[in-house]
Amino acid sequence: MTTSEQPPFRVSLTADFYHADGKPRYENFGLDTFSEHQHVAITQFAEHQQEITPDQLQNCHAALVLTPSVTANSIAGCSDLLMISRFGVGYDTVDVAACTANHVLLTNTPGAVDRPVAEATIGWMLALTHRVFQKDHLVRTGRWDDRSQYMGCELRDRTLGVVGLGGIGRQLVQLLKGFGMRPPIAFDPYVAPETFEAEHVRQVTLDELLATADFVSLHCPLTAETQDLIGETQLNRMKPGSYLLNLARGGIVDENALYDALTSGHIAGAALDCFSEEPVTTPHRLAELDNVLLAPHSIAWTNELFRDIGRAACQSMLAVSYGRQPQGMVNPEVLEHDAFRRKWERIRGIANE
């Protein structure tokens, strides 16, 4: 059977990649990866829902998921579904156990987000310390003569504390080398000591990091262990006048406790790209404060980021279509399940290298 006679490897994208008229929202999200692979057929969900429904996955082998959640109900009865490819590195919106139980492989795109998230973190560090938000407001409100009340500070001679020394944390450390900061410190119980040594980062406990760092930058996944990792007790332990940055996941920080720490003046400022409840569709309590920077879980979104994430995700789907193990497997044990292998065997003949 020739490739043209074979049934296609069906890839479906969640509707939030597209506008209501069907036009792409983003300049490039990697679909050019499929251009020379004629066995791949691409479709999109008819409508956006916060939770994917089974009917949206019924006729596809792989789904590329941007923001909707994937639950046990989402994949129920989807007999042809081989994989969910999460567009990004986080997968807290996906029920991994349900995927494994239903013989569905989950992949993400580690590495593709490292540079843009690290770069965005530095942008926010500079914006906080140079008081960009307040100074912008002075000009917009005609308060030029108040500028002496808003003196900033430099990154020079300050200490960075990274919570989560994964790819993003390591990239952040590398990019900050030219700013004259003190040697960085980090807390990550899952990273080997040799990695700290290789990155020239001192390994510390969370308590020591909070008490020492001028910038506490969160780059860890949201898990049962990191849920509310930074609460009232931890915020009180932070160095007076320090800054908190969260470009990880909202549930890691107790936002009410953060509000209190900011209004009391104990910490100098904060920047949050993510929140415990998303989307934020009414003004957030933290928006009352002028020493806080906020973004709708998109501060690192760039055309380059979407291109690189998309290409990595599409390469993973292509690998599966060719019968190969993909990169970024979250639940690789599913490959050993007989039920998964039978599904996989059904589509192995679709593509010939």
N, C-alpha and C positions, 0 to 999 in steps of 0.2 A: 504494500500500500504506500503511495507517495504521500508526502506531507500535505499536498493540496487536497488529497482525498480523505485525510484524517480529520476527526472531530477536533475543534480547537481547544486549546487550554484557556479556559475562561477566567479572566481576571475582572473583578468588579471593584469600583472605587466608591467610597462613601460620597454622598451628595455635596458635602461641604467643600469639596475641591472645586465646585462649579457654582456659578451664579444661577438664578432661577431660570434664565433663558438658555441655559446649557453651556454658556461660554466659560472657559477656565477662569478661576479667580486669580491664579498665580501664573507668573511668566513661564516657569518651567518647573515641573515636579517629577521629572525623571522618565516620562513615558517614552522619550526618544530611545531609551534602552531597548525597547521592544521592536524598534523600526525594522530590523533585519531578521526578525524571527516570525515567520509567517504563520506559525501554529498558534500564536497568541491572539485571542479576541478580547477586546477591552470594552466594557460597558460601565455604566454608572448607576448608582441607586437613583430611583425616581424622586425620592424626597429625603430631606434630612430629618432624622429623629435622634434624640439624645441617647437612646438605646436602640441598637440594631435589632431588627425583628427577623424571625426565621425566613419569612418570605423573601427578604432582601438577599439572603445567602443561598437560596435553594438551587439556583442554576449556575453557581460558580465553583471553580476549583480553588481560587485564591481571592482574598479580599484585602485591598489596601485601605487602611482605616486611619483617618485623621483624628477627629475629636470624639465620635460617638463611643459609648461604652459597649463592651461585648460581655454578655452574661450567659449563664447556662441556658436560659430561654432563647437567646439569640441563635445558638447553634443547634438547637434541638431538631432532630430529624433531617439535618443537612447531610445527606448520605454521600455527596460528591465533594464536600468541602475538605480540602487537604490542609489549608493553612490560612492564618490571619497574619498579615504583615503590618505591624504597627509603624506608622509614619513618625518616627522619632525614637528616642531612647527609653522614655518612660512607658510602663505598661500597667500602671495601677488601675486603669480603667478597663482592664481585661481580666476576666475570671480565668486565671491560668489553670487552676485545678479542673474547672469545667472543660476547658480546651483539651487537657490531657485525658480526662475521662471519656470525652467524645472523639478521641483520636484525631485531634486537630493540632497541627504544629503552629506555634506562635514564634514569630521572629520580630526583632527590632533592629535598629540601625546604630549600634555603638560606634563612636568615632566621628560620625558625620556631623554631630552637633557641637563637638568640642571647641573648635575655633570661634564660631559666632557667639556661643554662650559666654566663653571666657572674655571675648572682646566686649560684649555688652556689660559684663560685670565691671570691667575697668571703666567703661564709660560712666556707669552709675557711681563708682567710687569717686571719680573726678567731679561729677555733677554734685554729689553730696558735699564733698569737702570744699569745693569752690562756691557752694551755695547758689548754684545756677538757677534753681527754681525761684528763690526769693529775689535774686537780682533781676531776673527777667520781669518779675512782678513789679519791682520798683519803677522800671522804665514804663511799663504798660499803664501804671497808675499815677505817673507824674511825680514820683517821690525820689527824684535824683539825689537830693541832699541827704537822704537817709542812708546812703551807701556805706558810710563809715560804721554803721551799726551791724553790718553783715560781713565781717572779716572771715575769710576762709582759712584753710590750712592745706599744706601740700602732702603728697604721699611720702615724700622723702622722710626717712627716719621713723616711719610708722611700721607696725607689724601686721602682716596678713595672717589670719587664722582660717584655714580651710577645713570644713566639715565634709568629708568625703573626698578622698584623694584618688578619684577615678580619672578618666580621660579629661573631663572638663577641669577638674581641680589641678591636674598636672599641667594642662595647657595654660591655665591662669597663672600659675607660678612662673612658667617660662616667659610669658608675655610681659610680666611685671619686672623682669630683671633690670630693665633700663631706668627704673624710676627711683633708684637709690633707697629702697626700703630695707628694713632690717631682715635678717634671714627668716623665711616663712616657717610657720608651724602648722601642724595638721592633726586632726583626729580621724582615724578610720581603723576600726578593729579588724577589718577584713583585708587589709593591704599588708603585704609582707614587709618586714623591716628593710629588706634590700631595696625596695621601691623608694622608701623614704630617703635612704642613703643616696640612691642614684639621682634623685631629684633635688638633693641638698635641702631637704625639708626635715625639720625636727619633729619627731613623733611625740605627742603629748596626750594627756587625758582630756576629756571634754571640759572638765572644770578648770584645768590649767589654761586651756585655750581661751575660754571665756574671760578669765581674769587677766590674760596677757595681751590678747589681740586688740588692735585698734579697729580692725575690720573683721567681722565674723561672717564668712561667706559660705552659704549652704549649697552643697552640690551632691547630696546623697539621695537615694531613691526613697519613696514613701513606702514603708513597710510597717509591720506591727511594732518593730523596735524603734522606728524613727517617728511614729505618730506622736505628736505633741512633744517632740524631743526638746524644743525650746519653749519652755513655759515660764511661769512667774519666777520660780526658783532660779532657773538658768539665766533669765534676763537680769535678775538682781545680782548675779555673779559676774556679769559682764563688766569690763573695765569702764569706769565713768568716762563719758564723752566719746565712747566708741560708736561704731555703726554696725547695723545688721543688714545683710543682703540675702534675699531668698530668691534664687533662680532655679529652685528645685521643684518642690511641691508644697501646696498650701497647708496641708495637714501637719506639716512638720513644726509649724509655729502656732502658738496660742495667740491669736490676733488681739483678743481683749487684753491679755497681759502685755502685749507689745504696745498697745495704745497707752496703757498706764505708764510703762517705762519711758515712753516718748514724752508724754505730757508732764511727767515729773522732772524731766530734764536729766534723768540718770544716764540715758544714752542720747547721743547727739542727733541721730537720724537713722532712717531705714529706707530700703528700697525693696519692693515686692513685685514680682512678676506673676505670682500665683497665690491662690486664696483657698481657704478651707471649703468654701462653697463657690463653685463656678457653673455657669458664667455669672459675673457680677453685673446685674442689670439695673440696680438702684445705687445711688451714691454710697460708697463704703464709708464706715466710720473713720477709717484712717485718712480719708480724703479731706477731713477737716483740718489736718495738720500741714504746715508748710515745710516741715523738716522730713517729709516722706515723699518718695517717688513711687508711682504706681504704674503698672502696665497690664494689659489684658492677656497675660500669658503669651506674649508675643514680642518681648523686648529684643530677643535674638533673631526674630524672623527677618531674613534677608533673601534676596533672589538666589544667592549662592547656597544658602542653607537648604532651601527647598529643593534646589537642583541636586545637591549632594545627597540629601536624605532620600529623595525619590529614586535616584539612580541606585543607591544601596539597597533599598527595598525591592525595586524591580529586579535587580540582579539576584536577590534571594528567591524571588518567585520563579525567575527563569531557571535557576539551578534545580528547583523542585520539578519543574516541567520536564527537565532533561534527566530526571532520575538521580540527581546529585544532592548531597547534603549542602544546605545553604549556610551562609554566614549569619551570625546573630540569633542563633536558636536559644529561646528562653526555656523551653521544655524538651530538650533533645531526647529524653527517654521515650517520647511518643514514637520515635522512629522504630523502636523495637517491638511495638505492639502489632500483633498479627492483623488486626482490623485496619490499622493505618496502612500497613504494607500492602494489603489487598486493594485498598483504594488507590494507593500509589501505583501499584502494578497496572491498574486499569488505564492510567494516563501515561505510563512510561512510553508507550508506543506512539504517543501523539507527536513527539519531537524526535528527530534523528540528527545527531551532530554530524 
